[in-house]
Amino acid sequence: RKKNNELNFCRKVLQELRKRTHWHYAYPFYEPVDAEALRVPDYYKIITNPMDLSTIGSKLDADQYKNSEGFESDVRQIFKNCYAYNDQKSDVYKMGKMLESVFEKKWSE
Ligand SMILES: Cc1ccc(Nc2c(-c3ccc(O)cc3)nc3c(C)cccn23)cc1
């Protein structure tokens, strides 16, 4: 796909991930983790490549993605971080899995 078609598709996928219908499992991934507020002081010691949906939106708006690969890699980083930091049985881990399945479905459309 031509670059701007690719990036328009990325915008559509990001829109989907931020839809109200997904809010109850997507909200932990909306903004950068606030380690103080969430009382997870070790978060940024463990997660060295933090990523979130608002950062991705800002990068799209600032034309910082060369192509859809860069966008896809940042979205997948959100899930990698979630699975690295949170225990497999935790609610946040399961929320990550739910949002990841929304992403996979939209990405493969
Ligand atoms: C069930 C449950 C338990 C804890 C949390 N923590 C949390 C997280 C979070 C994000 C990423 C991450 O890897 C871990 C935690 N973000 C939030 C927000 C924005 C508001 C309230 C709580 N938050 C959320 C849901």
The ligand as an SDF file (V2000), in Angstrom:
LIG
                    3D

 25 28  0  0  0  0  0  0  0  0999 V2000
   -7.8880   -4.5140   37.2580 C   0  0  0  0  0  0  0  0  0  0  0  0
   -6.8190   -3.4900   37.1760 C   0  0  0  0  0  0  0  0  0  0  0  0
   -5.8180   -3.4570   38.1400 C   0  0  0  0  0  0  0  0  0  0  0  0
   -4.8210   -2.4920   38.0710 C   0  0  0  0  0  0  0  0  0  0  0  0
   -4.8440   -1.5570   37.0510 C   0  0  0  0  0  0  0  0  0  0  0  0
   -3.8110   -0.6460   37.0070 N   0  0  0  0  0  0  0  0  0  0  0  0
   -3.9140    0.3850   36.1190 C   0  0  0  0  0  0  0  0  0  0  0  0
   -3.1650    0.5710   34.9670 C   0  0  0  0  0  0  0  0  0  0  0  0
   -2.1170   -0.2850   34.4280 C   0  0  0  0  0  0  0  0  0  0  0  0
   -1.6680   -0.0660   33.1250 C   0  0  0  0  0  0  0  0  0  0  0  0
   -0.7100   -0.8890   32.5770 C   0  0  0  0  0  0  0  0  0  0  0  0
   -0.1890   -1.9300   33.3310 C   0  0  0  0  0  0  0  0  0  0  0  0
    0.7640   -2.7560   32.7840 O   0  0  0  0  0  0  0  0  0  0  0  0
   -0.6260   -2.1440   34.6300 C   0  0  0  0  0  0  0  0  0  0  0  0
   -1.5830   -1.3290   35.1800 C   0  0  0  0  0  0  0  0  0  0  0  0
   -3.5590    1.6910   34.3770 N   0  0  0  0  0  0  0  0  0  0  0  0
   -4.5570    2.1930   35.1140 C   0  0  0  0  0  0  0  0  0  0  0  0
   -5.3090    3.3490   34.9280 C   0  0  0  0  0  0  0  0  0  0  0  0
   -5.0600    4.2310   33.7730 C   0  0  0  0  0  0  0  0  0  0  0  0
   -6.2930    3.6820   35.8480 C   0  0  0  0  0  0  0  0  0  0  0  0
   -6.5130    2.8290   36.9220 C   0  0  0  0  0  0  0  0  0  0  0  0
   -5.7580    1.6970   37.1060 C   0  0  0  0  0  0  0  0  0  0  0  0
   -4.7930    1.3960   36.1990 N   0  0  0  0  0  0  0  0  0  0  0  0
   -5.8410   -1.5800   36.0800 C   0  0  0  0  0  0  0  0  0  0  0  0
   -6.8360   -2.5610   36.1580 C   0  0  0  0  0  0  0  0  0  0  0  0
  1  2  1  0
  2  3  1  0
  2 25  2  0
  3  4  2  0
  4  5  1  0
  5  6  1  0
  5 24  2  0
  6  7  1  0
  7  8  2  0
  7 23  1  0
  8  9  1  0
  8 16  1  0
  9 10  1  0
  9 15  2  0
 10 11  2  0
 11 12  1  0
 12 13  1  0
 12 14  2  0
 14 15  1  0
 16 17  2  0
 17 18  1  0
 17 23  1  0
 18 19  1  0
 18 20  2  0
 20 21  1  0
 21 22  2  0
 22 23  1  0
 24 25  1  0
M  END
$$$$
